């Protein structure tokens, strides 16, 4: 390290100093270690004395120029390209897998939430569960009624659709002397909105049909296929339910297959509630369905609906008012937990890559021991030597991280560009991947850097 009179500041590893580098190292290598050590200590004392006389000497003595460190690192990579590429390859795989894992986790979470929301994200369902001891002893029921539904619509704000549901069962003839058990649900036109039904063919009955007590029916997709062979064949067909003739005007399906866990079974027929009341003289309904305009108001609306219904019935009666909000939260937590598990696996890959970087850098230190001795002999400090090797480790890790991040992001972008699937892309995962890659370089590059910095210049110059 010498001072440059032209610049008026310390010039680290100047050009003219580089010309003397080979001669100094050869001379030190030719003399005895004890004498060489004395020469090195004397020269370093003189260098420190010359630097101390300059105002900017302390700053120059503390650190090397960043661009010089990077330049030396790049030169080292150029001389051993294969080693650099193989070392960075592990980091490329680790960061790419991390981003892909996060993408898979977000995609799975989005799919699960969409499936649940397709059932009816804003849906609230109310039903009577039972009563107290008095109701059990007397056998009295306290079921819900259409008046309860109307009261909720009047008193609870934000209700955009509501439908009663009356359930009955029957056996119908399906031809060739065969009969089939069916489930008949009496509902209102709003039921298709609340349950987010998908009408495949024809139409759903409307308010005119409902008010006119029209004997029309909408059947499930599976019922139409099993009974009539295809969806189109079910249109305008007549079926008899409880002795009354109904005309099929459409076929439908649930947007998500609930596997029989909802009120809709495979052989289900929907008819207007105003007609289904003929089959239930009491007018009591099994369930009430509501749809809230804003998904964020569903929990509050659920509590208000429960209060309104409870206030209209006996105190000992028990009513359940449920929504899918809790199910959405559980599904989201499960998806996040699975993402964290997969993320942990990706982090293990990054750690293994970090161990590979550490081993390669330790081998790199052994191959560059004489370079370390020369640089120390001409004034480089332990901090500068350690920083040099630490920078190389971080650059290897960061270079692999950048390439891996680009490859990881290329997968969801390609899917979005080439297909109709809108796979979620997480910019945060890219930031995390680059941060972890840099951190891995720092952690696993520290040991090689310390090993390099601890070498004695004379021992390093005499190392074979």
Secondary structure, DSSP 4 states (H G I P E B T S, - for coil): -EEETTTTEEETT-HHHHHHHHHHHHHHHHS-HHHHHHHHHHHHHHHHHHHHTSTTHHHHHH---HHHHHHHHHHHHHHTHHHHHHHHHHHHHHHHHHHHHHHHHHHHHHHHHHHHHHHHTTEEEEEEEE--HHHHHHT----EEHHHHHHHHHHSTTEEEEEEEEEEEEEEEEETTEEEEEEEEEE-TTHHHHTTEEEEEE----HHHHHTT--EEEEEHHHHHHHHSSHHHHTT-EEEETTEEEEEEEEEEESS--TT-SS--TTEEEEEHHHHGGG-TT-EESEEEEEES-GGGHHHHHHHHHHHHHHTS-TT-EEEEEESHHHHHHHHHHHHHHHHHHHHHHHHHHHHHHHHHHHHHHHHHHHTHHHHHHHHHTT--HHHHHHHHHHHHHHHHHHHHHHHHHHHHHHHHHHHHHSS------HHHHHHHHHHHHHHHHHHHHHHHHHHHT--HHHHHT--
